[in-house]
Amino acid sequence: MNNNLLPIKELSFEFDNFEEFNERIRGWSTKFVQVDRGLASVTMRHRMTNDINALDLKFSHSTTTLGAPEPGRRVFGMVDKVLGCSWCGYDVTPNQILRFDVHEEFDSFTPRGFVARTLSVDEKLVASVAEQLGISGFVDY
């Protein structure tokens, strides 16, 4: 087993309002904006190693998001069980895998009850695995 995948650090938070959530993620390259009125709750679970980050987010209210992947990372995402999501102008179906473009910002709209999962992997790890599997140019996109 690759020692870069261990140890795993895990953080879990529940926020009673959007302002508290946005304060906690200040410094991220992503901005979340609550669309619906009323107090919104957010649940966040974040697992991390040196090379990989896994993030689960659940929002009680509709949300818009604008951001970009962190430089040097490849990010993939998936929404769960909620219809009506859009990603960079396209409709997204539950369990469809999304690839965050490393050269452009992304934007999304998500309805009430939205659950998202993202996986962020260090480019060097992706390149190493691709090389071991004989896939050339995998991280050149």
Steps between C-alpha positions, in 0.01 A plus 500: 500500500618850419595681822393832341140390553543475877433634753151617425386813681124552525300810585121518527293814553135599515416865444173663602534778245677582176712780645657261751578252220653766273713628787634149559601452134649847456813461288355227278486576128123444507214730595158366606193726499164410655211559256192423714393716792524379858766345716686235304687212653817352350666171588863446402723193529861535385753216484860576413835337436813664359386429144122457508206699640144367512220741580128442559269802517126510566294820473145543627433792261562573133854618434710654226871428487789665316862393524804329357710199594807561711812512278679165481183301577264294286145516633204276427150534638160338517156611617275257680126432464392854412364608163518858376875557535695685234876500448665757270170541313417129467242295686653242733343169589558320831819294514643656182875557543613859441855602415603846615688679221848598621509803268158654559264596779182303563152608598203300618147518630375241747148463641392433860634179649806499276779259593838524327809286520837608365834329472808718460824323407852640473602515130828323579312200640268492197801516266680226693201265491440573129865430424488170692190404300661600169264791432704777339395864511223437752562822698572713191133594445 
